[in-house]
Amino acid sequence: MSYSIDFRRKVIFTMEEEGLSIRETAKQFRIGSASVSRWINQI
């Protein structure tokens, strides 16, 4: 599944603002932690 750029930005923004770990962020948004990690590395 491909996620929109807006969704990816929202995930990363939330992670930074709330001080969440990759794992916590992935759980909150119900996505894989590998996806979150990959998005961070792309920025």
C-alpha positions as a Markdown table, in Angstrom:
| # | Residue | x | y | z |
|---|---|---|---|---|
| 1 | Met | 0.0 | 0.0 | 0.0 |
| 2 | Ser | 1.2 | 3.5 | -0.8 |
| 3 | Tyr | 0.6 | 6.3 | 1.6 |
| 4 | Ser | 0.1 | 9.9 | 0.6 |
| 5 | Ile | 2.7 | 12.5 | 1.1 |
| 6 | Asp | 0.4 | 14.4 | 3.5 |
| 7 | Phe | -0.1 | 11.3 | 5.6 |
| 8 | Arg | 3.6 | 10.7 | 5.8 |
| 9 | Arg | 4.2 | 14.3 | 6.8 |
| 10 | Lys | 1.5 | 14.0 | 9.5 |
| 11 | Val | 3.1 | 10.8 | 10.9 |
| 12 | Ile | 6.6 | 12.4 | 11.1 |
| 13 | Phe | 5.3 | 15.7 | 12.5 |
| 14 | Thr | 3.3 | 13.8 | 15.2 |
| 15 | Met | 6.3 | 11.7 | 16.1 |
| 16 | Glu | 8.5 | 14.8 | 16.5 |
| 17 | Glu | 5.9 | 16.9 | 18.3 |
| 18 | Glu | 5.0 | 14.2 | 20.8 |
| 19 | Gly | 8.5 | 12.8 | 21.2 |
| 20 | Leu | 7.4 | 9.3 | 20.3 |
| 21 | Ser | 9.6 | 6.4 | 19.2 |
| 22 | Ile | 9.3 | 4.9 | 15.8 |
| 23 | Arg | 7.5 | 1.9 | 17.3 |
| 24 | Glu | 5.1 | 4.0 | 19.3 |
| 25 | Thr | 4.3 | 6.1 | 16.2 |
| 26 | Ala | 3.7 | 3.1 | 14.1 |
| 27 | Lys | 1.4 | 1.6 | 16.7 |
| 28 | Gln | -0.6 | 4.9 | 17.0 |
| 29 | Phe | -1.2 | 5.1 | 13.2 |
| 30 | Arg | -1.5 | 1.4 | 12.7 |
| 31 | Ile | 1.3 | 1.1 | 10.2 |
| 32 | Gly | 4.5 | -0.8 | 10.1 |
| 33 | Ser | 7.5 | 0.6 | 12.0 |
| 34 | Ala | 9.7 | -0.1 | 8.9 |
| 35 | Ser | 7.5 | 2.4 | 6.9 |
| 36 | Val | 8.0 | 5.1 | 9.6 |
| 37 | Ser | 11.8 | 4.4 | 9.6 |
| 38 | Arg | 12.0 | 4.6 | 5.9 |
| 39 | Trp | 10.1 | 7.9 | 5.7 |
| 40 | Ile | 12.4 | 9.4 | 8.3 |
| 41 | Asn | 15.5 | 8.3 | 6.3 |
| 42 | Gln | 14.0 | 9.8 | 3.1 |
| 43 | Ile | 13.8 | 13.3 | 4.6 |
